[in-house]
Each structure stands twice: as C-alpha cells, then as structure tokens.
Amino acid sequence: MGDNKTETNGALSHSRDGDGGARSRAAYDEAVATLTAPGAPFELRSEDVGGYAVRNFATRPRSLRELVAAAGGRGEREFLVQGERRIGYGEFARLVWGAAARLKQRGLERGDRISILAYNSLDYVVSVFATACVGGITVALNGWWVEEELDYALRDSGSRFLIVDERLFQRVRSLIGRVDSLEEIFFAGASAPPPGTVALSELIQPGHEPPTDEIDEDDPFVILYTSGTTGRPKGCITTHRGTITQVMGILLQGMVSAALGEPSPLPADGSQPTSLMTAPLFHVAGIHTGLCTAMAAGAKVVLSEGRFDPDQVLALIERERVSTWSAIPTMLHRVVHSPVVDKYDLSSLVRISFGGAPTAPETMARAREVLPVKPALTNGYGLTETHGIVMLSGGSDLEENPTSAGRPSAFFDIRLVDSSGREVAQGELGEILLRGPTVTPGYWNQPEATAEAIRDGWFHTGDIAYRAPDGLYHLVDRAKDMIIRGGENVYCIEIENCLAEHPEVDEVAVIGVPDTELGERVKAIVRCMPGAQPQEADLRAHVAARLAAYKVPELVEFTDTPLARNASGKILKNELRGEGSNSFDAELIG
C-alpha cells in the first residue's frame, strides 16, 4: 500500500520526525482531548460491547430511526437530488415512515432480510432506512455480481424480499421461484413489472407516523458481502451502534481539523453544504460513511446516475455547487485527468475525500493543480468490518506525508503486532489490530470466519503498517491475499478456484499489478495441462461467466515452469510479484 519505506533491520526511516512531529502530535491529541472530555460535545465514555470495554460517544442517537426522525425535523431543506428529482428532509422522513408501514403490512419482521440489487437512487435510500426503522436488515448486493454470486448471497442471507433495478433485472430473472426463502420481488423502474414481481412504487408512499418497533443498538443494519478468502463471499454485519458511532467519529474529525486551523469543508458563502456521492450504496463508503454522515450533518446529497462517468461528475459539481466529494482514487484520477476538466466551474468544491485503495501522490498533485480553489484533500483508511473509516489524514498532514494513512478515530484502541502476536515498537512493521464500537460483530452464518478475524475482542485487519514518531500510521502491505482494483476488493483465491476448474489449467496464481489509474489490475499466472494451449480469451470468458467483470484477469501470463511454493505447499506470491523474500510476508502472505 505504499513504497515510501526503506528497510533497516526491521525498522524504517521516516521523512518526518523530531520536535516538529512531536508538536503536531501534541496539538492533535490536545484537540481530541478537549472535544471528547466530560461535558464536551463529543464526550467519550466506556461501555460494554460484546463483552469488552470500549469507548463510545455518551450523547448519540441509539438507532438509525432516531437519525431519520432528527433529519425529518429539518423540514423541506433539500436532502436528496438525482437528475430532475429532488426531495427535502421532511419528505424523506415521510417516505421512510410510509415504506416502513407497507413493509410491515407485507410481513417484514424484526431481523428479516431484504436484499437490494440496484444502482444508486432515491428509492434505494428510502428502502434501506424504511427497512432499518422496523428492525429489518438490508442486504446490499454488489451491482457487479453475476447470477451465480447473486444466487449464493440470496440463499446465504435467507432474504425474504428483493428489490431489483430494471437495468439489473436480467441477472436475477432466472432465480425467480428458485430461491426458497424469497417471497416477494419489488421491481424498480419505469416499465411495467415483469411477471412474478411487484412495482416498488407500491412501497414508496408517504406516511406520517414513525414506527415504534423495538430496535436494539446491536441489531444489524446492513449486511455487506465481501469477497472471501475461502472462495465464497462473507456477509459482514454492520449495526445501528456501529453506524452511528462511525458518523459521529467523522464529525469529530472535522471539528478537530477546524480546531487545528485546517481549511473548512463548509461553503464560504454560508450556503448549505452539498455532497456528491459517486460511491455505490452497496459499499460501506457509500451508505455508512457517506450517506449517513451527510444526513447527520444536514447536507444536500447529490447522487450520480448509472455507472461512473467523469463528465457527469464535472457537470454535477458545476450545476449543484458541490462543496464536498467522496471518491475512490480511480474516480479522482479519471476526473482530474479529464480533457475537459477546465471547461467547468468547479469553484464550489472545497473538499475531496478518498480511500478504498492506495492513492498515487501524482493524483493528489494533479487535483491541486487543476482545481481552481485549492481543495482540502482527505485520505481515509477503513474497512467494511469497521463500518468504514479507521484513520484519516488531511490538510498539512497529508501534504507533508502523502502516503500516510493518518491518525485513528478517537474511539479505537489500536495495536501493531508481529506474526507471534507480540506488540512491535514504534517504527517497526506490524499487523493492525483494532478494538472499538464500530468493529463488526461478525460474518453472517460464518462463525469460524468470525472467530478467526475477531480474537479476544480484537479485529485482525491483515494490513501491515508502522507508526511514525509524529503519530501518523503508514500502511505498507496487506497480509491478506487481496487485490484492490478501482476500490473493489478482489480476493485472489476466488479467481484461482474459478480458473482451476478450467480443464486445461494445471495450476494458477493470481496477483495484483500496480496501476496508476485503478490502483491494481488483476493478473493470472497460469501453468497449463500437458499439451493444452488455451487462449487468454478462453480463460477470461471462463471467469466472466462465473464472477463479476472486475474479477476477470486483465493480464494472463503462461508459464511452463511449476509455480514456486514453500515447504508447506503455498505458492510464493512475493516471488511472482518480483519482490524477493521477506520473512514477515512469507508467514502472513504465503
């Protein structure tokens, strides 16, 4: 996740240390302490979550329903905008209350799952919160998935209901009547609902009474499927408590930045802040850190339409006077390198946050160069398993340390440990372990995977980092065998298992290849069966028929040599990447 380090006996040299870094760290710590002290707006107190003492905000909403109710109190202040459709906060709350009542009439009970396969839309947002407000659980299906993956997730989650966008309906058409748990399918689109489906418009009707169903803070809010290291996706559970805490943590970080004199993300003319959302709602960056935070802050949220398009982003920033944009690095790269970037009025854009993949310093430099108002850039490190943000780096920290992951949110306990579990010293490499109220309670129907990931209350991220004297963390590698391509997590074993089923493939290894635009591209190294000579196109088609398009190898290398393995038979991925040997990598990456 960065190549800015130099090895010296297991420790690292740093570009920034000494008194300057110490003063910066002291100022940051003082600002956090002031804002989280007893009686302060973000007071932190100890509470029990899952049997472990963690820090959380003393004054907070206790469910997403409370967040919707508070939003409704803003009346007709604009909230959601997409194309020609615009709704205010009050109308949003009324639509949520009405949809929630209609879901209950159709039998949705606390703990029931309702899957959504759709592009971002206002109705998607209403459906998620209507489900949450009666204690239901949204299963946000990945919009890139193909039929086999969708079939698995619907069955694994035991979804009773499915909402599907007409543009994606063909991917689930053949599943109608085949998934035993699925009772009703709601069709979102302008055309007539196909046989076996009901128009979503029958649900999305206003109401005036909020539901009163019991909701516990630790009830699941959304299940987000992440590609699995065992070859099958895992349903990561996010909760009401974790989502609310994540939102308040982001708001706290904004207050800390202001206290330290960093540029404000608010429009200079005092107008309503406007956030552009291009991250899909089936990502934690979309629904948790993006949408829920904007709602809590009273911002206007502009939703892009359909697939990502740099020209559409530029036009929306100009038309809606967007002040903040949360992007994955690939999106930012494409926008700032657009040949027409100078044709639009982008003067309203004062903050850009990004994360989900390594961000090239060149991309950040280009953003500062082409945007008319020097934006405040913020880089985030987070995971689905932590409801999003773990660390943030922005302002002068990011300018002076462009590859840093930043500083952890105030409610996290964080450890860096070696492969034996020993905590490492400052400047040494270690795996990031996290404990806090936003750590997932686990994976749906996956007790063994949960027990492996969360031990004694500590979530093992699989990410390798070091801590500098100034308190900033620097990510340098991933212990988990994963590629991040354009913000999408791609687990190599899933593709390897798929390619291994091809009759002409003897053995295969999948690795990530660095790429300026996408972060990484997927590469397969294939040794064929004796006498076999498959074409690259054949292997790509084999994967494309079974997995999402972003998992299809873009590069295929054929070899006649057996793939290098260690004594236990694991393929030595570090050698395939041309990285040589590394004892820590050999143990944790294999």
C-alpha positions in Angstrom: 0.0 0.0 0.0 3.0 2.2 -0.4 6.6 2.1 -1.3 7.9 5.0 0.7 9.8 2.9 3.2 13.4 1.8 3.4 14.2 -1.3 5.5 16.9 -1.1 8.2 16.9 -4.2 10.4 13.2 -4.4 10.5 12.7 -0.7 11.3 12.0 2.2 9.0 13.5 5.6 8.3 10.9 8.4 8.2 10.7 11.6 6.3 9.3 13.5 9.3 10.3 13.2 12.9 11.8 15.1 15.8 10.3 18.1 17.5 8.1 19.3 14.6 6.3 15.9 14.5 6.0 15.8 18.3 4.4 19.2 18.4 2.0 18.3 15.7 1.0 15.1 17.5 0.6 17.0 20.8 -1.7 19.6 19.2 -3.8 16.9 17.7 -4.1 15.0 20.9 -5.0 18.1 22.8 -7.8 19.0 20.4 -9.2 15.5 20.6 -9.0 15.5 24.4 -10.8 18.8 24.6 -13.6 17.8 22.3 -14.1 14.4 24.0 -13.8 15.4 27.6 -16.7 15.1 30.1 -19.5 17.5 29.2 -17.9 18.2 25.7 -19.9 17.8 22.5 -18.2 14.5 21.7 -17.7 13.2 25.2 -16.4 9.6 25.2 -17.3 7.1 27.9 -16.5 3.5 28.5 -19.3 1.0 27.7 -19.6 -2.8 27.2 -19.9 -4.0 23.6 -19.7 -7.8 23.0 -18.3 -8.3 26.5 -15.4 -5.9 26.1 -15.0 -2.3 27.4 -14.8 0.2 24.6 -15.0 4.0 24.3 -18.1 5.5 22.7 -19.9 8.8 22.4 -22.0 9.5 25.5 -24.6 11.5 23.7 -25.7 9.9 20.4 -28.8 8.6 18.6 -29.5 5.0 19.6 -30.7 3.8 16.2 -31.0 4.8 12.6 -34.7 5.5 13.2 -33.6 8.3 15.5 -31.3 9.7 12.8 -34.2 9.7 10.3 -36.5 11.4 12.9 -33.9 14.1 13.5 -33.5 14.6 9.8 -37.2 15.0 9.3 -37.1 17.9 11.7 -35.2 19.9 9.1 -38.4 20.3 7.1 -38.1 20.9 3.4 -34.4 21.7 3.4 -33.1 19.8 0.4 -31.6 16.4 1.1 -31.5 14.1 -1.9 -31.0 15.1 -5.5 -30.8 12.9 -8.6 -31.4 14.1 -12.1 -34.7 16.1 -12.0 -35.9 14.5 -8.8 -35.3 16.4 -5.6 -36.7 15.7 -2.1 -36.3 17.6 1.2 -35.5 16.1 4.6 -39.2 16.2 5.7 -40.4 14.5 2.6 -37.7 11.9 3.0 -38.8 11.1 6.6 -42.4 10.8 5.4 -41.4 8.4 2.6 -39.4 6.3 5.1 -42.3 6.1 7.6 -44.8 5.1 4.8 -42.5 2.5 3.2 -41.8 1.0 6.7 -45.5 0.6 7.3 -46.0 -1.1 4.0 -43.2 -3.5 4.6 -44.7 -4.5 7.9 -48.1 -5.0 6.2 -46.3 -7.4 3.8 -44.9 -9.4 6.8 -41.5 -8.0 7.3 -40.5 -8.6 10.9 -37.5 -7.7 13.1 -34.4 -9.5 11.8 -35.8 -10.3 8.4 -33.6 -9.6 5.4 -34.5 -7.6 2.3 -31.9 -7.7 -0.5 -31.3 -4.7 -2.9 -29.7 -5.1 -6.3 -29.8 -1.6 -7.8 -27.9 1.4 -8.9 -27.9 4.4 -6.5 -31.3 6.1 -6.4 -33.5 8.0 -4.0 -35.8 4.9 -3.7 -32.8 2.8 -2.7 -32.0 5.2 0.1 -35.6 5.3 1.3 -35.8 1.5 1.2 -32.7 1.0 3.3 -33.9 3.3 6.1 -37.5 2.0 5.9 -36.2 -1.5 6.5 -34.0 -0.4 9.4 -36.8 1.6 11.0 -38.8 -1.6 11.7 -35.8 -3.7 12.7 -35.3 -5.3 9.3 -31.9 -5.9 7.7 -30.8 -4.7 4.3 -28.6 -7.0 2.2 -26.8 -4.6 -0.2 -25.9 -6.8 -3.2 -22.9 -5.9 -5.3 -24.1 -4.4 -8.5 -21.2 -6.0 -10.4 -22.1 -9.6 -9.5 -23.4 -12.2 -11.9 -26.2 -14.7 -11.4 -24.1 -17.3 -9.6 -22.8 -14.8 -7.0 -26.3 -13.3 -6.5 -27.8 -16.7 -6.1 -25.3 -17.5 -3.4 -25.9 -14.3 -1.4 -29.7 -14.5 -1.6 -29.6 -18.0 -0.2 -26.9 -17.4 2.3 -28.7 -14.3 3.7 -32.1 -16.0 3.7 -33.6 -12.9 2.2 -37.5 -12.8 2.2 -37.7 -9.8 -0.1 -35.7 -8.5 -3.1 -35.7 -5.0 -4.6 -34.1 -5.0 -8.1 -33.4 -2.3 -10.6 -34.9 -2.9 -14.1 -31.4 -2.4 -15.5 -30.1 -5.3 -13.5 -33.2 -7.5 -13.6 -31.8 -9.9 -16.2 -29.2 -11.1 -13.7 -31.9 -12.4 -11.3 -34.7 -13.3 -13.7 -33.8 -17.0 -13.7 -33.7 -17.0 -9.9 -37.4 -16.2 -9.5 -39.0 -19.2 -7.9 -35.7 -21.0 -7.3 -34.6 -19.3 -4.0 -36.8 -20.9 -1.3 -36.6 -18.0 1.2 -37.6 -15.3 -1.4 -41.2 -14.4 -1.1 -41.6 -11.2 -3.0 -39.6 -9.2 -5.6 -40.1 -5.5 -6.0 -39.2 -4.1 -9.4 -37.7 -0.6 -9.6 -38.2 1.0 -13.0 -40.3 3.0 -15.4 -41.5 0.0 -17.3 -44.3 -2.5 -16.2 -43.2 -5.0 -13.6 -42.3 -8.4 -15.2 -44.4 -11.4 -14.1 -43.6 -12.5 -10.6 -42.7 -9.0 -9.4 -44.4 -6.0 -7.9 -43.7 -2.3 -8.6 -41.5 -0.8 -6.0 -43.8 2.3 -6.2 -46.3 0.3 -4.2 -43.9 0.6 -1.2 -42.5 4.1 -1.7 -45.5 6.0 -0.5 -45.6 8.7 2.2 -46.7 8.2 5.8 -46.9 10.4 8.9 -46.3 8.1 11.8 -42.9 6.7 12.7 -42.8 3.0 13.6 -42.4 2.0 17.2 -40.9 -1.4 16.7 -38.2 -2.4 19.2 -34.7 -1.8 17.9 -31.5 -2.6 19.8 -28.3 -0.7 19.1 -26.6 -4.0 18.3 -29.3 -5.1 15.8 -27.9 -5.5 12.3 -28.4 -2.5 10.0 -26.9 -3.7 6.7 -25.1 -6.9 5.5 -22.4 -6.1 3.0 -20.8 -9.1 1.2 -17.0 -9.0 0.9 -15.1 -11.4 -1.3 -14.0 -14.3 0.8 -10.5 -15.8 1.3 -12.2 -19.2 1.3 -13.5 -18.6 -2.2 -17.0 -17.5 -1.2 -18.2 -14.0 -0.2 -18.8 -13.3 3.5 -21.7 -11.3 4.7 -20.2 -8.6 7.0 -22.7 -7.4 9.6 -23.0 -3.7 10.3 -25.1 -2.4 13.2 -27.1 0.6 14.3 -24.5 1.3 17.0 -21.5 0.9 14.7 -23.0 3.2 12.0 -24.0 6.0 14.4 -20.5 5.8 16.1 -18.8 5.9 12.7 -20.8 9.0 11.7 -20.0 10.8 15.0 -16.4 9.9 14.6 -16.2 11.6 11.2 -18.0 14.7 12.5 -15.5 14.8 15.4 -12.6 14.6 13.0 -14.0 17.6 11.2 -14.1 19.6 14.5 -10.5 18.5 15.3 -9.4 19.8 11.9 -11.1 23.1 12.5 -9.5 23.4 15.9 -6.1 22.9 14.3 -6.8 25.6 11.8 -7.2 23.4 8.7 -9.4 24.7 5.9 -13.2 24.4 6.5 -15.2 22.0 4.3 -18.2 24.3 4.5 -19.1 26.7 1.7 -17.6 30.1 2.2 -20.9 31.9 1.4 -22.7 30.1 4.3 -24.9 28.1 2.0 -25.9 24.5 2.7 -23.0 22.1 2.3 -23.5 19.8 -0.8 -22.0 16.4 -1.0 -21.6 14.5 -4.3 -22.0 10.7 -3.9 -20.4 8.5 -6.5 -19.6 5.6 -4.3 -22.2 2.8 -4.7 -24.6 2.2 -1.8 -23.5 -1.4 -1.6 -20.2 -0.2 -0.3 -19.5 0.9 3.2 -18.1 4.2 1.8 -21.5 4.9 0.2 -24.2 4.1 2.8 -22.3 4.4 6.1 -19.5 6.9 5.9 -21.1 8.9 3.0 -24.8 9.0 3.2 -25.4 8.6 6.9 -22.8 11.2 7.7 -24.2 13.7 5.2 -27.7 13.1 6.7 -26.4 13.8 10.3 -24.7 17.0 9.1 -27.8 18.3 7.3 -26.1 18.3 3.9 -27.6 18.1 0.5 -26.6 14.8 -1.2 -26.3 14.7 -5.0 -26.5 11.1 -6.4 -24.8 10.4 -9.7 -26.8 8.3 -12.2 -25.8 4.9 -13.6 -22.2 4.0 -14.0 -19.4 6.3 -13.1 -18.7 9.0 -15.7 -16.1 11.7 -15.2 -18.0 14.2 -17.4 -21.2 13.6 -15.4 -19.3 14.3 -12.2 -17.9 17.6 -13.5 -21.3 18.7 -14.7 -22.9 17.9 -11.3 -20.2 19.8 -9.4 -21.0 22.9 -11.5 -24.8 22.6 -11.6 -25.4 21.7 -7.9 -22.5 23.8 -6.5 -21.0 20.7 -4.9 -18.7 21.5 -1.9 -17.5 18.1 -0.9 -16.9 14.9 -2.9 -16.1 11.5 -1.5 -14.4 9.4 -4.2 -12.4 6.3 -4.7 -8.9 7.0 -6.1 -9.7 5.7 -9.5 -12.6 8.1 -9.8 -10.5 11.0 -8.7 -7.8 10.1 -11.2 -10.2 10.0 -14.1 -11.8 13.3 -13.2 -8.6 15.3 -12.7 -7.2 13.9 -15.9 -10.3 14.5 -17.9 -9.5 16.5 -21.1 -12.5 18.8 -20.3 -11.8 19.4 -16.6 -11.1 23.1 -17.3 -14.4 23.6 -19.1 -16.5 23.5 -15.9 -16.9 25.9 -13.0 -15.6 23.9 -10.1 -15.0 26.8 -7.7 -17.6 25.4 -5.2 -15.5 22.3 -4.5 -13.6 22.8 -1.2 -13.0 19.3 0.0 -12.3 15.9 -1.6 -12.0 12.8 0.5 -10.9 9.5 -0.9 -10.0 6.0 0.2 -10.7 2.3 -0.5 -7.4 1.9 -2.3 -3.9 3.3 -2.4 -3.9 6.8 -3.8 -1.0 7.9 -6.0 0.7 11.1 -4.9 0.6 12.1 -8.5 -3.2 12.1 -8.5 -3.3 14.3 -5.4 -0.8 16.7 -7.0 -2.9 16.8 -10.2 -6.0 17.6 -8.2 -4.3 20.6 -6.5 -3.1 21.7 -9.9 -6.3 21.6 -12.0 -9.0 22.6 -9.4 -9.5 26.4 -9.2 -9.9 26.5 -5.5 -7.2 24.6 -3.7 -9.3 21.8 -2.1 -8.8 20.3 1.3 -7.8 16.7 0.5 -8.5 13.9 3.0 -7.3 10.3 2.7 -9.1 7.6 4.6 -8.2 4.1 5.6 -11.1 1.9 6.6 -12.7 -1.5 6.2 -16.2 -2.9 5.8 -15.6 -4.7 9.1 -15.2 -1.3 10.9 -18.2 0.4 9.3 -15.7 2.4 7.3 -13.2 4.9 8.5 -10.4 3.8 10.9 -7.9 6.5 10.2 -7.9 9.9 8.4 -5.1 12.0 7.0 -5.8 15.5 5.8 -4.6 19.1 5.5 -0.9 19.6 6.3 -0.5 16.1 7.5 -1.4 14.7 4.0 0.6 17.4 2.2 3.7 16.5 4.1 3.0 12.8 4.3 1.1 11.9 1.1 1.3 8.2 1.6 0.3 8.2 5.3 -3.0 6.6 6.4 -3.3 9.2 9.1 -4.4 9.0 12.8 -7.0 6.6 14.2 -10.5 7.7 15.2 -10.6 8.6 18.9 -12.8 5.6 19.9 -10.4 3.0 18.6 -7.8 1.0 20.5 -5.1 0.0 18.1 -2.2 -2.4 18.3 0.5 -3.3 15.8 1.7 -6.9 16.3 4.2 -9.3 14.7 3.3 -12.8 13.5 3.6 -14.2 17.0 1.2 -11.6 18.4 3.9 -9.5 20.1 3.3 -5.8 20.0 6.0 -4.1 18.0 8.0 -0.9 18.8 7.4 2.4 17.1 8.7 2.3 13.5 8.5 -1.5 13.2 6.2 -3.3 10.9 3.1 -5.0 12.5 -0.3 -6.2 11.6 -3.1 -3.7 12.6 -5.4 -4.9 15.3 -8.5 -2.9 16.3 -10.9 -2.8 19.1 -13.8 -0.4 19.3 -17.6 0.0 19.0 -17.5 0.0 15.2 -15.9 -3.4 14.8 -18.4 -5.8 13.2 -20.0 -8.4 15.4 -19.1 -10.9 12.7 -19.9 -12.5 9.4 -23.4 -13.8 8.6 -23.6 -17.6 9.0 -19.8 -17.8 9.3 -18.9 -18.5 13.0 -15.5 -19.9 12.1 -14.5 -16.9 9.9 -15.8 -14.6 12.7 -13.7 -16.4 15.3 -10.6 -16.2 13.1 -11.0 -12.5 12.4 -12.0 -11.3 15.9 -10.0 -12.7 18.8 -10.4 -11.5 22.4 -12.3 -8.5 21.0 -9.5 -7.5 18.6 -10.2 -7.4 14.9 -7.2 -8.6 12.9 -7.2 -6.5 9.8 -4.5 -8.3 7.9 -3.0 -4.9 7.0 0.7 -4.2 7.8 1.7 -0.8 9.0 4.2 1.1 11.1 3.7 4.1 13.4 5.9 7.2 12.9 7.1 9.5 15.8 4.5 12.1 14.8 1.7 9.6 15.5 0.9 9.0 11.8 0.4 5.5 10.6 1.8 4.3 7.3 0.3 1.2 5.5 2.9 -0.8 3.6 1.4 -4.1 2.7 -1.6 -6.5 3.1 -1.2 -9.8 4.9 -4.4 -11.0 3.3 -4.1 -12.2 -0.3 -6.2 -9.4 -1.8 -6.2 -7.0 -4.7 -7.9 -3.6 -4.6 -8.9 -2.8 -8.1 -10.7 0.6 -8.6 -11.9 0.4 -5.0 -13.3 -3.1 -5.3 -11.8 -5.8 -3.1 -10.7 -8.8 -5.1 -9.6 -12.0 -3.3 -7.2 -13.9 -5.4 -8.3 -17.3 -4.2 -11.8 -16.8 -5.6 -10.4 -16.3 -9.1 -7.8 -19.0 -8.6 -10.5 -21.5 -7.7 -12.5 -20.5 -10.7 -9.6 -20.8 -13.1 -8.6 -24.2 -11.6 -12.0 -25.6 -12.7 -10.9 -25.0 -16.4 -10.0 -28.4 -17.8 -6.8 -27.1 -19.4 -5.4 -25.3 -16.3 -2.9 -27.3 -14.2 -2.1 -24.6 -11.6 -2.7 -20.9 -11.3 -1.8 -17.9 -9.1 -3.5 -14.5 -9.2 -1.7 -11.4 -8.1 -2.2 -7.6 -8.3 -0.1 -5.5 -10.6 0.3 -1.8 -9.7 -1.6 0.6 -11.9 -1.8 4.4 -11.7 -5.5 4.6 -12.6 -7.0 1.6 -10.9 -4.6 1.1 -8.0 -4.0 -2.5 -9.1 -5.0 -4.7 -12.0 -5.7 -8.5 -11.8 -3.1 -10.8 -13.3 -3.2 -14.5 -13.6 -0.1 -16.7 -13.9 -1.2 -20.0 -15.5 0.6 -23.3 -16.0 -1.4 -25.5 -18.4 -2.0 -29.2 -18.5 0.5 -31.1 -20.7 -0.3 -30.5 -24.4 -3.0 -27.9 -23.7 -2.8 -24.4 -25.2 -5.8 -22.4 -24.1 -6.1 -18.8 -25.3 -6.2 -15.8 -23.0 -9.7 -15.0 -24.3 -10.9 -18.5 -23.3 -9.7 -18.2 -19.7 -11.2 -14.7 -19.4 -14.5 -15.9 -20.7 -14.4 -18.8 -18.3 -14.1 -16.4 -15.3 -16.5 -13.8 -16.8 -19.3 -16.5 -16.9 -18.9 -17.1 -13.1 -17.6 -14.0 -11.5 -18.1 -10.2 -11.7 -16.4 -8.3 -14.5 -13.9 -6.6 -12.2 -12.6 -10.0 -11.1 -11.7 -11.1 -14.7 -7.9 -11.1 -15.1 -6.8 -8.3 -17.4 -3.4 -9.8 -17.8 -2.7 -13.5 -18.3 0.9 -14.9 -18.3 1.5 -18.5 -19.3 4.4 -20.5 -17.9 5.8 -24.0 -18.4 7.6 -23.9 -15.0 5.9 -25.2 -11.9 4.9 -22.2 -9.7 7.3 -21.6 -6.8 6.0 -22.9 -3.4 7.2 -23.0 0.2 7.7 -26.1 2.3 4.0 -26.3 3.2 3.0 -26.1 -0.5 1.8 -22.5 -0.6 2.6 -20.6 -3.7 5.2 -17.9 -3.1 3.2 -14.8 -4.3 6.0 -12.5 -3.3 8.4 -14.1 -5.8 5.8 -14.0 -8.5 5.4 -10.2 -7.8 9.2 -9.9 -8.1 9.5 -8.8 -4.5 12.1 -11.3 -3.4 11.7 -13.0 0.0 10.5 -11.4 3.3 10.1 -13.4 6.4 7.1 -11.5 7.6 5.4 -11.7 4.2 6.3 -15.4 3.9 4.4 -16.2 7.1 1.4 -13.9 6.7 1.1 -13.7 2.9 2.4 -17.1 1.8 
